[in-house]
C-alpha cells in the first residue's frame, strides 16, 4: 500500500506546486526542503484542504481525488490526520476536552490509545484539566499530537512539529514520534527544513523546492544524492550515517557535517574521539573558496570532510588512497 500523487498540481494565488511521487504508507516519510518551497502546501493537499488543479491522488489503493473524473473525497473522510505548526487547539476547551473531542469522532472500527494512556505517553497528565490558553508552545505541540493520535488516522501528517521546541525537548519529541509510529503502527509524514531531523527520523524522504518535488525515495539513498545536497546550506553539507555506526547513536541515522570531520592519512592513535572510520578516498573536489571537499568510502557509508588547501597538501591525499575520518561525539 502507498500514497501516490500522479501528475498532480495545485495552486494557491501565484504559487503553483507540482508533484509526481509514490511513498510507502509505513514508517516515517520526511518532507524536506527550504522555506517557501511548498512543503506545507503538499501536506495540506494530501489532507484534502486544497483541491488539485490537475492529476490524481491515491491513498492505500483508493482514489482520494482525480481531476479527470471529478472524483474528490473530502478531508474528514480520508482517514488522514494533520497537525499544523500552530497546533490549532480549541481555545474554549481544556486539554482533556480537546483530546476527548477527537476520541468521540474516532471511527468505531479503528483502535487508538485512550485519553489517559496517550496523556501518560506524552507526559501531559498534569495538564489534562488546564485551559489550553495557559500552555507553552511545546505543551501545545504535545496536546495537538495527542489529539491527532487519539483520532486514529490511517496516516498522520505533521507540519514542522518541532518549531516551538528547544534543543533538549526537540530531541525528546523526535524520539517520541519515532517510538509512536513504531508502537502504534502509525505511518507519519513530517515536514522539516532541518537536515539533522531528516537523518534521524526518515525511512523515506521527499525533497521539495520551488514548487516541485526534486527527488524522493529511501532516506539512505536520497540523502546521498547531488540534487538533495544542492538544497543544503554550505555549512550543512555532509552525509547520513546509520546510527548503529556512531558511538551512542540513536534513531535511524545521524547527519555528519563535513566541517565536523577531521581527516588523517595514518591510523590515529591515543585520541579521545569515539568515531574513527577507515576508508578509501573516493573523490576530491576543490570548492569555489579554495577549500577541499574529500569523500571517504567507509564501512559506515560515504563520509565528507572539508579541509584547508594547506592540510590537503600536508596530508598528500590522493584518490584511491586509504584515509581515516575522525569525529568527536559532541559534534554529532
C-alpha positions as CSV (number, residue, x, y, z in Angstrom):
1,X,0.0,0.0,0.0
2,X,1.2,3.5,-0.7
3,X,0.4,7.2,-1.1
4,X,0.7,8.2,-4.7
5,X,0.4,11.6,-6.5
6,X,0.4,11.4,-10.2
7,X,0.8,14.4,-12.5
8,X,-0.6,16.5,-9.6
9,X,-0.7,20.3,-9.5
10,X,-2.3,22.7,-7.0
11,X,-2.3,26.5,-7.0
12,X,-2.7,29.0,-4.2
13,X,-2.6,32.5,-5.5
14,X,0.5,32.9,-7.6
15,X,2.2,29.8,-6.2
16,X,1.9,26.5,-8.0
17,X,3.0,23.2,-6.7
18,X,3.6,20.1,-8.9
19,X,4.1,16.6,-7.5
20,X,4.6,13.1,-9.0
21,X,5.8,10.5,-6.5
22,X,4.9,7.4,-4.6
23,X,5.6,7.0,-0.8
24,X,5.1,3.9,1.4
25,X,2.3,4.1,4.0
26,X,4.5,2.7,6.7
27,X,7.2,4.1,8.9
28,X,8.1,7.8,8.7
29,X,8.3,9.9,5.5
30,X,10.0,13.3,5.9
31,X,9.2,16.2,3.5
32,X,12.4,18.3,3.4
33,X,13.4,21.5,1.7
34,X,14.0,25.2,2.1
35,X,11.3,27.5,3.5
36,X,8.7,28.6,1.0
37,X,9.2,25.6,-1.3
38,X,5.8,24.1,-1.0
39,X,6.2,21.5,1.8
40,X,3.2,22.7,3.9
41,X,1.1,23.0,0.8
42,X,1.9,19.4,-0.1
43,X,0.7,18.2,3.3
44,X,-2.5,20.3,3.1
45,X,-3.2,18.9,-0.4
46,X,-2.8,15.3,0.8
47,X,-5.2,16.1,3.7
48,X,-7.7,17.5,1.2
49,X,-7.6,21.1,2.2
50,X,-6.5,22.2,-1.3
51,X,-8.1,21.0,-4.5
52,X,-6.0,19.6,-7.2
53,X,-5.8,21.6,-10.4
54,X,-4.6,18.5,-12.4
55,X,-3.7,14.9,-11.7
56,X,-4.7,12.2,-9.2
57,X,-4.2,11.3,-5.5
58,X,-4.4,7.7,-4.4
59,X,-4.1,6.5,-0.8
60,X,-3.8,2.8,0.1
61,X,-5.3,1.8,-3.3
62,X,-8.3,4.2,-3.1
63,X,-8.7,7.3,-5.3
64,X,-8.9,10.3,-3.0
65,X,-9.0,12.8,-5.8
66,X,-8.9,12.7,-9.6
67,X,-9.5,15.8,-11.7
68,X,-10.3,14.0,-14.9
69,X,-13.2,12.0,-13.4
70,X,-14.2,14.8,-10.9
71,X,-13.7,12.5,-8.0
72,X,-13.0,14.1,-4.7
73,X,-13.2,12.7,-1.2
74,X,-13.5,15.4,1.5
75,X,-10.9,15.9,4.2
76,X,-12.9,14.3,7.0
77,X,-13.5,11.1,5.0
78,X,-9.9,10.5,4.0
79,X,-8.7,8.9,7.3
80,X,-5.7,11.3,7.3
81,X,-4.8,13.5,10.3
82,X,-3.0,16.8,10.1
83,X,-1.2,18.6,12.9
84,X,-0.5,22.2,12.0
85,X,2.5,24.3,13.1
86,X,0.4,26.4,15.4
87,X,-1.4,23.4,16.9
88,X,-4.9,24.9,16.4
89,X,-6.4,23.7,19.6
90,X,-10.0,24.5,20.7
91,X,-9.5,27.6,22.9
92,X,-12.8,27.1,24.8
93,X,-11.8,23.5,25.9
94,X,-9.3,22.1,28.4
95,X,-6.5,19.8,27.3
96,X,-8.7,16.9,28.2
97,X,-11.6,18.3,26.3
98,X,-9.5,18.8,23.2
99,X,-8.4,15.1,23.3
100,X,-11.8,13.8,24.1
101,X,-13.3,15.6,21.2
102,X,-11.0,13.7,18.8
103,X,-11.8,10.4,20.7
104,X,-15.5,11.0,20.3
105,X,-15.2,11.4,16.5
106,X,-13.0,8.3,16.0
107,X,-14.4,5.7,13.7
108,X,-15.5,2.6,15.7
109,X,-13.5,0.2,13.6
110,X,-10.2,1.9,14.4
111,X,-8.2,1.3,17.5
112,X,-6.1,4.1,19.2
113,X,-4.9,4.9,22.7
114,X,-7.5,6.3,25.2
115,X,-7.1,9.8,26.6
116,X,-5.3,8.8,29.8
117,X,-2.9,6.4,28.0
118,X,-1.8,8.9,25.4
119,X,-1.5,11.6,28.1
120,X,0.8,9.4,30.1
121,X,2.8,8.6,27.0
122,X,3.2,12.2,26.0
123,X,3.8,13.4,29.6
124,X,0.8,15.7,29.7
125,X,-1.1,14.0,32.5
126,X,-0.7,17.0,34.8
127,X,-2.1,19.3,32.1
128,X,-5.4,17.5,31.4
129,X,-7.6,19.9,33.3
130,X,-5.7,23.1,32.3
131,X,-7.1,25.6,29.8
132,X,-5.1,25.4,26.5
133,X,-4.6,29.2,26.6
134,X,-2.2,28.6,29.5
135,X,0.1,26.2,27.7
136,X,3.6,26.8,26.4
137,X,4.4,26.3,22.8
138,X,5.9,22.9,23.5
139,X,2.9,21.8,25.6
140,X,0.6,22.8,22.8
141,X,2.5,20.7,20.4
142,X,2.2,17.7,22.6
143,X,-1.5,18.2,23.1
144,X,-2.1,18.6,19.4
145,X,-0.2,15.3,18.8
146,X,-2.2,13.5,21.4
147,X,-5.4,14.7,19.9
148,X,-4.3,13.6,16.4
149,X,-3.2,10.1,17.6
150,X,-6.4,9.5,19.6
151,X,-8.5,10.2,16.4
152,X,-6.9,7.0,14.9
153,X,-5.8,8.3,11.5
154,X,-4.5,5.9,8.9
155,X,-1.8,8.4,8.1
156,X,-0.6,11.3,10.3
157,X,0.7,14.5,8.7
158,X,2.8,16.8,10.9
159,X,3.8,20.3,9.7
160,X,7.0,21.5,11.4
161,X,6.0,19.9,14.7
162,X,9.4,20.9,16.4
163,X,9.2,24.6,15.7
164,X,8.2,25.6,19.2
165,X,10.6,23.3,21.0
166,X,14.1,24.0,22.3
167,X,17.1,21.6,21.7
168,X,16.5,19.1,24.5
169,X,12.7,18.9,24.1
170,X,13.2,18.9,20.4
171,X,15.3,15.7,20.5
172,X,12.9,14.1,23.0
173,X,10.0,14.9,20.7
174,X,11.8,13.3,17.7
175,X,12.3,10.1,19.8
176,X,8.7,10.2,20.8
177,X,7.4,10.4,17.2
178,X,9.7,7.6,16.1
179,X,8.5,5.4,19.0
180,X,4.8,6.2,18.5
181,X,5.0,5.4,14.8
182,X,6.5,2.0,15.6
183,X,4.4,1.1,18.6
184,X,1.1,2.2,17.1
185,X,1.8,1.1,13.5
186,X,1.0,4.6,12.5
187,X,2.6,5.9,9.3
188,X,3.7,9.6,9.5
189,X,4.6,12.3,7.1
190,X,6.6,15.1,8.7
191,X,7.7,18.4,7.3
192,X,11.1,19.9,8.4
193,X,13.8,22.1,6.9
194,X,16.4,20.7,9.4
195,X,18.7,18.1,7.8
196,X,19.6,16.5,11.2
197,X,15.9,15.7,11.8
198,X,15.7,14.1,8.3
199,X,18.6,11.9,9.1
200,X,17.3,10.8,12.5
201,X,13.6,10.3,11.6
202,X,13.2,9.4,8.0
203,X,12.7,6.0,6.4
204,X,11.7,7.7,3.2
205,X,12.4,11.3,2.0
206,X,10.6,13.7,-0.3
207,X,12.7,16.7,-1.2
208,X,10.7,19.8,-2.3
209,X,11.9,23.1,-3.6
210,X,10.4,26.0,-5.6
211,X,7.1,24.3,-6.0
212,X,8.2,20.9,-7.2
213,X,9.4,17.5,-5.9
214,X,13.2,17.4,-6.5
215,X,13.7,13.7,-5.5
216,X,12.2,11.0,-3.4
217,X,13.0,7.5,-2.1
218,X,14.6,5.7,0.8
219,X,16.5,8.0,3.1
220,X,19.7,6.0,2.8
221,X,19.6,6.7,-1.0
222,X,18.1,10.2,-1.3
223,X,20.4,11.8,1.2
224,X,23.5,10.9,-0.7
225,X,22.2,12.4,-4.0
226,X,23.6,15.5,-5.6
227,X,20.2,17.1,-6.1
228,X,19.5,16.6,-2.3
229,X,22.8,18.2,-1.4
230,X,22.0,21.2,-3.7
231,X,19.2,22.1,-1.2
232,X,21.6,22.4,1.7
233,X,23.4,25.4,3.1
234,X,27.1,25.1,2.7
235,X,27.6,24.7,6.4
236,X,25.2,21.8,6.4
237,X,26.8,19.8,3.7
238,X,27.6,16.3,4.9
239,X,26.5,12.7,4.9
240,X,23.9,10.4,6.6
241,X,25.5,7.6,8.6
242,X,23.5,4.8,10.1
243,X,23.1,5.4,13.9
244,X,24.5,1.9,14.6
245,X,27.8,3.0,13.2
246,X,28.1,6.0,15.6
247,X,29.1,5.9,19.3
248,X,26.0,6.4,21.4
249,X,24.0,6.8,18.2
250,X,20.1,6.9,18.4
251,X,17.4,6.8,15.8
252,X,17.6,5.8,12.2
253,X,20.6,7.9,11.2
254,X,22.9,10.7,12.1
255,X,23.9,13.6,9.9
256,X,27.7,14.1,9.9
257,X,28.6,17.6,8.7
258,X,31.7,17.9,6.5
259,X,33.1,20.7,8.7
260,X,33.0,18.3,11.7
261,X,35.2,15.6,10.2
262,X,38.9,15.5,10.6
263,X,41.0,13.6,8.1
264,X,44.1,11.5,8.8
265,X,46.4,9.8,6.3
266,X,47.7,7.4,9.0
267,X,45.7,5.5,11.6
268,X,45.0,7.8,14.6
269,X,46.1,6.5,18.0
270,X,45.7,7.8,21.5
271,X,42.9,10.2,20.8
272,X,39.7,10.9,22.6
273,X,37.3,10.9,19.6
274,X,35.0,7.9,19.7
275,X,34.2,7.8,16.0
276,X,37.0,6.8,13.7
277,X,36.3,5.3,10.3
278,X,38.9,3.8,7.9
279,X,38.1,4.1,4.3
280,X,39.2,4.7,0.7
281,X,39.3,8.2,-0.7
282,X,36.6,8.2,-3.4
283,X,36.8,11.7,-4.6
284,X,38.5,15.1,-4.1
285,X,36.8,18.4,-5.0
286,X,38.1,21.9,-4.8
287,X,35.3,24.3,-3.8
288,X,35.0,27.9,-5.0
289,X,36.6,29.4,-1.9
290,X,39.6,27.0,-2.2
291,X,38.5,24.5,0.4
292,X,38.9,20.9,-0.4
293,X,36.0,18.5,-0.1
294,X,37.1,14.9,0.4
295,X,34.7,11.9,0.1
296,X,35.8,8.8,2.0
297,X,34.1,5.5,1.4
298,X,33.9,3.7,4.7
299,X,32.0,0.8,6.3
300,X,29.6,3.4,7.7
301,X,29.0,4.8,4.3
302,X,30.4,7.8,2.4
303,X,31.8,10.5,4.8
304,X,32.6,14.0,3.6
305,X,35.3,16.1,5.1
306,X,36.1,19.8,4.3
307,X,39.8,20.7,4.8
308,X,42.0,23.6,4.0
309,X,44.4,23.6,1.0
310,X,47.3,23.6,3.4
311,X,46.0,20.5,5.2
312,X,45.4,18.8,1.9
313,X,49.0,19.5,0.7
314,X,50.5,18.3,4.0
315,X,48.5,15.0,4.0
316,X,49.3,14.3,0.4
317,X,45.9,12.8,-0.2
318,X,45.1,11.0,-3.5
319,X,42.0,9.3,-4.8
320,X,42.1,5.6,-4.1
321,X,44.4,6.0,-1.1
322,X,43.5,5.0,2.4
323,X,42.3,7.6,4.9
324,X,40.7,7.9,8.3
325,X,37.7,10.1,9.2
326,X,37.6,11.3,12.8
327,X,34.6,12.8,14.5
328,X,34.0,13.7,18.2
329,X,30.7,12.6,19.5
330,X,29.8,16.1,20.7
331,X,29.9,17.3,17.1
332,X,27.0,15.0,16.1
